[in-house]
Amino acid sequence: MSTAANISGTISVRTTEQGLPLALSVEPSELRRDPAELANQIMRLCRQAANRAGLARREELQAAGLSSEMLALTGLPKPEDVAAQEWVAEEEYDEEPQSWLREA
């Protein structure tokens, strides 16, 4: 299991290694967003949490002595894969802060 949250911390998810959500937290202000945007954000966070959980599992297996060849066969993400995916996701879903002059 792993967790992920958006930049502002107003949406967070806890998922299994496969990305199935186990817990979801959404601040009331986020419920005013377009439903499709909110759903996309939640799905992105589920993928992010799943990748992190997969990375943690890979590290556990590596610490247990699994060879590099066997780790490659598991299909679990490498640290550089997770970092690259999170960087791309941040670029695509970068959130602009809400102005205090506008109603959120």
Rosetta silent file (secondary structure, phi, psi, omega in degrees, C-alpha in Angstrom):
SEQUENCE: MSTAANISGTISVRTTEQGLPLALSVEPSELRRDPAELANQIMRLCRQAANRAGLARREELQAAGLSSEMLALTGLPKPEDVAAQEWVAEEEYDEEPQSWLREA
SCORE:     score description
SCORE:     0.000 S_00000001
   1 L     0.000  149.110  179.145    0.000    0.000    0.000 S_00000001
   2 E  -152.630  165.158  178.999    1.090    3.541   -0.672 S_00000001
   3 E  -125.157  158.285  174.407   -0.297    7.050   -0.645 S_00000001
   4 E  -149.238  149.802  179.245   -0.147   10.055   -2.944 S_00000001
   5 E  -139.221  155.603  175.480   -1.524   13.585   -2.668 S_00000001
   6 L   -72.252  171.907 -174.118   -1.879   16.559   -4.954 S_00000001
   7 L   -57.227  -41.132 -177.949    0.462   19.524   -4.556 S_00000001
   8 L   -81.710  -10.585 -179.712   -1.898   21.423   -2.254 S_00000001
   9 L    77.677   12.840 -177.479   -2.705   18.322   -0.186 S_00000001
  10 L   -87.060  -12.204  175.346   -6.426   18.750   -0.736 S_00000001
  11 E  -133.366  129.720  175.172   -6.802   15.347   -2.409 S_00000001
  12 E  -142.896  150.490  179.100   -5.047   12.201   -1.232 S_00000001
  13 E  -134.763  151.491  170.986   -5.415    8.504   -1.930 S_00000001
  14 E  -122.939  128.708 -174.957   -4.110    5.280   -0.433 S_00000001
  15 E  -130.729  169.930  169.659   -3.980    2.348   -2.845 S_00000001
  16 L   -78.934  177.409  176.438   -2.872   -1.223   -3.275 S_00000001
  17 L   -63.816  -24.170  179.345    0.147   -2.052   -5.425 S_00000001
  18 L   -86.861   -3.397  178.952   -2.258   -2.445   -8.338 S_00000001
  19 L    91.498    7.580  177.620   -3.649    1.070   -7.859 S_00000001
  20 L   -75.948  124.567 -177.052   -6.999    0.083   -6.363 S_00000001
  21 E   -66.857  133.856  175.293   -8.065    2.825   -3.953 S_00000001
  22 E  -106.767  -30.419  179.116   -8.382    1.854   -0.304 S_00000001
  23 E  -148.809  145.364 -179.139   -8.908    5.349    1.093 S_00000001
  24 E  -138.880  131.998  176.685   -9.718    8.707   -0.446 S_00000001
  25 E  -125.648  124.358 -179.283   -9.639   12.135    1.134 S_00000001
  26 E  -131.705  120.765  176.602  -11.075   15.148   -0.714 S_00000001
  27 L   -65.857  145.899 -179.279  -11.331   18.611    0.822 S_00000001
  28 H   -54.494  -33.718 -179.923  -14.766   20.199    0.323 S_00000001
  29 H   -62.393  -28.830  179.972  -13.278   22.986   -1.828 S_00000001
  30 H   -71.771  -21.007 -178.088  -12.210   20.373   -4.396 S_00000001
  31 H   -72.984   -8.953  177.355  -15.816   19.258   -4.855 S_00000001
  32 H   -85.108  -10.192 -179.103  -16.535   22.526   -6.693 S_00000001
  33 L   -70.622  164.111  172.587  -14.205   21.483   -9.520 S_00000001
  34 L   -57.732  129.057 -177.126  -15.346   20.041  -12.808 S_00000001
  35 H   -55.937  -37.644  179.547  -16.197   16.382  -12.039 S_00000001
  36 H   -65.998  -40.558  178.051  -14.090   15.092  -14.954 S_00000001
  37 H   -64.494  -42.880  179.083  -11.048   17.066  -13.753 S_00000001
  38 H   -62.601  -44.845  178.814  -11.518   15.781  -10.216 S_00000001
  39 H   -62.248  -42.338  178.084  -11.819   12.199  -11.461 S_00000001
  40 H   -61.954  -41.145  179.119   -8.683   12.591  -13.593 S_00000001
  41 H   -63.591  -43.601  179.450   -6.776   13.951  -10.613 S_00000001
  42 H   -63.807  -43.384  178.592   -7.888   11.032   -8.427 S_00000001
  43 H   -63.911  -40.354  178.128   -6.920    8.504  -11.110 S_00000001
  44 H   -61.605  -42.984  179.311   -3.510   10.153  -11.545 S_00000001
  45 H   -66.762  -35.094  176.196   -2.927    9.956   -7.796 S_00000001
  46 H   -63.535  -43.467  177.838   -3.969    6.281   -7.785 S_00000001
  47 H   -63.917  -40.840  179.633   -1.385    5.544  -10.497 S_00000001
  48 H   -63.373  -44.879  179.070    1.235    7.527   -8.594 S_00000001
  49 H   -64.813  -39.719  178.384    0.548    5.656   -5.357 S_00000001
  50 H   -63.301  -41.904  177.952    0.624    2.311   -7.199 S_00000001
  51 H   -62.266  -41.532  178.721    3.989    3.168   -8.738 S_00000001
  52 H   -65.744  -39.083  177.763    5.368    4.078   -5.333 S_00000001
  53 H   -65.989  -40.064  177.142    4.042    0.847   -3.837 S_00000001
  54 H   -63.759  -38.845  177.399    5.607   -1.125   -6.686 S_00000001
  55 H   -64.940  -41.930  177.891    8.909    0.616   -6.092 S_00000001
  56 H   -62.739  -40.699  178.093    8.752   -0.213   -2.388 S_00000001
  57 H   -64.193  -41.170  178.755    8.046   -3.876   -3.243 S_00000001
  58 H   -59.876  -44.270 -179.975   11.009   -3.880   -5.657 S_00000001
  59 H   -64.513  -37.463  176.784   13.274   -2.523   -2.904 S_00000001
  60 H   -63.152  -44.894 -179.213   12.021   -5.220   -0.494 S_00000001
  61 H   -67.203  -37.495  178.034   12.731   -7.964   -3.018 S_00000001
  62 H   -65.862  -42.302  178.034   16.148   -6.521   -3.807 S_00000001
  63 H   -65.045  -28.368  178.697   16.999   -6.387   -0.094 S_00000001
  64 L   -79.596   -4.929  175.371   15.879  -10.024    0.191 S_00000001
  65 L   101.907   10.175  178.250   18.505  -10.956   -2.419 S_00000001
  66 L   -66.588  135.815 -177.397   16.502  -11.246   -5.634 S_00000001
  67 L   -70.651  162.084  178.566   18.824  -10.889   -8.622 S_00000001
  68 H   -59.920  -38.104  179.939   18.581   -8.011  -11.101 S_00000001
  69 H   -64.720  -43.097  179.242   17.379  -10.444  -13.779 S_00000001
  70 H   -67.982  -39.331  177.716   14.577  -11.718  -11.563 S_00000001
  71 H   -61.797  -39.124  179.030   13.603   -8.179  -10.555 S_00000001
  72 H   -61.780  -35.615 -179.553   13.359   -7.247  -14.226 S_00000001
  73 H   -70.392  -21.919 -179.161   10.921  -10.120  -14.755 S_00000001
  74 H   -70.801  -25.193 -177.285    8.600   -8.826  -12.034 S_00000001
  75 L    78.125    6.729  179.040    7.762   -5.725  -14.045 S_00000001
  76 L   -71.824  144.882 -176.042    8.026   -3.598  -10.917 S_00000001
  77 L   -68.546  150.906  174.351    9.086   -0.011  -11.572 S_00000001
  78 L   -91.309  159.922 -179.953   12.641    1.220  -11.092 S_00000001
  79 H   -54.956  -40.664 -179.153   13.344    4.429   -9.129 S_00000001
  80 H   -68.449  -30.591  176.976   14.126    6.355  -12.321 S_00000001
  81 H   -66.398  -45.683 -179.279   10.853    5.170  -13.894 S_00000001
  82 H   -64.428  -44.141  179.696    8.800    6.411  -10.952 S_00000001
  83 H   -60.914  -44.226 -179.521   10.668    9.733  -10.842 S_00000001
  84 H   -64.597  -42.938  179.507   10.157   10.288  -14.577 S_00000001
  85 H   -64.055  -39.338  179.648    6.450    9.439  -14.400 S_00000001
  86 H   -69.408  -35.607  178.935    5.912   11.782  -11.461 S_00000001
  87 H   -65.451  -45.564  178.881    7.763   14.581  -13.222 S_00000001
  88 H   -61.780  -44.330 -179.596    5.629   14.181  -16.349 S_00000001
  89 H   -62.374  -39.457  178.253    2.450   14.054  -14.271 S_00000001
  90 H   -64.479  -38.202  178.943    3.417   17.242  -12.424 S_00000001
  91 H   -67.305  -40.195 -178.296    4.009   19.003  -15.742 S_00000001
  92 H   -74.257  -35.365 -173.128    0.669   17.835  -17.155 S_00000001
  93 L  -116.318   27.562  179.874   -1.411   18.459  -14.041 S_00000001
  94 L   -57.867  129.638 -177.638    0.358   21.409  -12.506 S_00000001
  95 L  -100.404  129.949  175.303   -2.179   23.215  -10.364 S_00000001
  96 L   -82.319  137.072  177.892   -2.300   26.961  -10.223 S_00000001
  97 L   -64.125  143.193  177.672   -2.932   28.346   -6.763 S_00000001
  98 L   -74.389  134.818  177.727   -6.373   29.808   -6.298 S_00000001
  99 L   -72.746  144.492  177.249   -6.363   33.568   -5.858 S_00000001
 100 L   -73.536   -9.125  178.749   -7.801   34.827   -2.607 S_00000001
 101 L   -83.614  -19.971 -178.239   -9.689   37.368   -4.709 S_00000001
 102 L  -107.015  149.007  175.072  -11.705   34.686   -6.485 S_00000001
 103 L   -73.877  132.061 -178.000  -14.177   32.271   -5.010 S_00000001
 104 L   -76.391    0.000    0.000  -12.724   28.754   -5.174 S_00000001
